[in-house]
Amino acid sequence: MSREIKSVAVIGGGTMGTGIAGLCAQRGHKVLLLDVSEEAVEKARERILNGRPPAVDEPEKADNITFGTIDADLAQIANYDWICEAVIEDLETKRALFEKMEPLRREGSVISTNTSGIPLRDVTEGLPDSLRRDIAVTHFFNPVKIMRLMELVPGEDTTPDVMDALADFTGGVLGKGVVYAKDTVNFIGNRIGCYWMLSGLHYATHALENGVSMEEIDALMSGPVGLPPTGLYGLIDLIGLDVMDLVGKNLAVNLPDGDAGADFVALPVPIQGMLERGQIGRKAGAGFYRMQKLDDGSRKTEVFDLTAGDWRDFRKAQLDDAHGSLDVLFTDDAAGRFAWQIMGGTLCYAADLIPEIADDVVNIDRAMTWGFAWGQGPFQMLDALGPTRVIEKIEAGGGALPKMLSVLKDAGAETFYRNDGAEFLGRDGNYHQTPPE
Ligand SMILES: NC(=O)c1ccc[n+]([C@@H]2O[C@H](COP(=O)([O-])OP(=O)(O)OC[C@H]3O[C@@H](n4cnc5c(N)ncnc54)[C@H](O)[C@@H]3O)[C@@H](O)[C@H]2O)c1
């Protein structure tokens, strides 16, 4: 059976629900948007028209959306092809909603849940087979209309035509970059991205003890390695230490035994202190950085010096040639060792997570470039560094080779991609055609 999505019922009109509803409406599709109360619905309508950014580019496109409440209007889902659940991140709330919707939706409709951390198998446990066949996770990123990545995750019983219908609509109509992930904690992007951030905070603590400044850490972790200009501390200021703390706690419970990330789930002690003081990042006005307004009306940036435990003026880092490119991972000084630990560590982590979180290098690279704005994905970076050189460095340090580097070595291959990216190295040790984006 092939299914086609032309209309969408979004349940939950918060950050994600309004983003998804707005984007579908903007592309000319009929949308139903339901929330718990008239007040919540009004808030959703306001967000779609006047949010930052508005969810529709042209206000009249919002006319494609019919608004209603779950209590009064849930039966209307029978008229829609895709039922997209985007309510609060609470297992019982999501399960109760699916139970209520199952007898109401029409046969052939597809269902998705937007969760960042709840396993799909927990959401569907004990629910009817018909639902288990028709449901997948659609993990959009915020803001929905701007972020390209959408991770699509099947459950054990999800049928291929459901995956195809969701991929065709979110990819073809909504313009998302679809990546196929598995039902594992944090899926792909956040699993690797959070490892980079949490392990990074720990490695950076050692680097600070060895004389590398916070500004140097952020400078090293941006342009030279092809990551966004926020670097490490700047990105965590944007996300918020409160969120990072919750992410770490969720990982502590859900990472598989023996996962390398388990060593980093708790924030380093000085940073824990910042969290306790409410110095959690931009939304609190201060995190690792803050802007100070001076008497003459000008502004200056200050950095919270973790070594001194106090604020001081921001000093722009100057990186020389040895620290200005990806090759910094091979530079033998405190800054280079830090770069190897955080970035090399993350590349190795990613290379060890196939097939656990994704079937191939392409899905991982796309998740990191589309979801985290990395200039290159982990395997593209390994190719740029030279996988053989990386293998030698790991082996010289007495470390075990991550799975995909072993595959590459055993296959006698030199890179993960060849023919300008047209082919990628599979975990069977053979090259395969790279699927179109
Ligand atoms: N915000 C993000 O960056 C982000 C990114 C990816 C995934 N997610 C996931 O998407 C889902 C929605 O997140 P969000 O950020 O839009 O949340 P939100 O808090 O902005 O919105 C949640 C919506 O659920 C509604 N709601 C509350 N209780 C309800 C109930 N009992 N029944 C039905 N609806 C109820 C609220 O009125 C609200 O409109 C969550 O599972 C979240 O983990 C969020």
The ligand as a Gaussian input file, in Angstrom:
#p B3LYP/6-31G(d) Opt

LIG

0 1
 N       11.346000      22.559000      21.843000
 C       12.275000      21.866000      21.250000
 O       13.369000      22.367000      20.966000
 C       12.007000      20.444000      20.838000
 C       12.810000      19.867000      19.834000
 C       12.529000      18.561000      19.411000
 C       11.499000      17.852000      20.001000
 N       10.744000      18.418000      20.996000
 C        9.643000      17.603000      21.558000
 O        8.424000      18.026000      20.979000
 C        7.348000      17.881000      21.920000
 C        6.674000      19.228000      22.099000
 O        7.647000      20.140000      22.613000
 P        7.428000      21.716000      22.646000
 O        8.760000      22.334000      22.839000
 O        6.578000      22.139000      21.507000
 O        6.606000      21.849000      24.017000
 P        5.728000      23.074000      24.511000
 O        5.754000      23.024000      25.984000
 O        6.138000      24.326000      23.810000
 O        4.272000      22.690000      23.992000
 C        3.557000      21.583000      24.478000
 C        2.089000      21.710000      24.140000
 O        1.405000      20.622000      24.740000
 C        0.183000      21.092000      25.281000
 N       -0.232000      20.232000      26.400000
 C        0.077000      20.349000      27.700000
 N       -0.495000      19.364000      28.416000
 C       -1.197000      18.618000      27.544000
 C       -2.017000      17.475000      27.672000
 N       -2.230000      16.895000      28.859000
 N       -2.576000      16.959000      26.558000
 C       -2.363000      17.528000      25.351000
 N       -1.609000      18.631000      25.179000
 C       -1.011000      19.159000      26.253000
 C        0.485000      22.499000      25.740000
 O       -0.694000      23.290000      25.842000
 C        1.450000      22.994000      24.670000
 O        0.787000      23.657000      23.628000
 C        7.977000      17.348000      23.210000
 O        7.838000      15.966000      23.260000
 C        9.448000      17.752000      23.062000
 O       10.314000      16.916000      23.776000
 C       10.961000      19.703000      21.403000

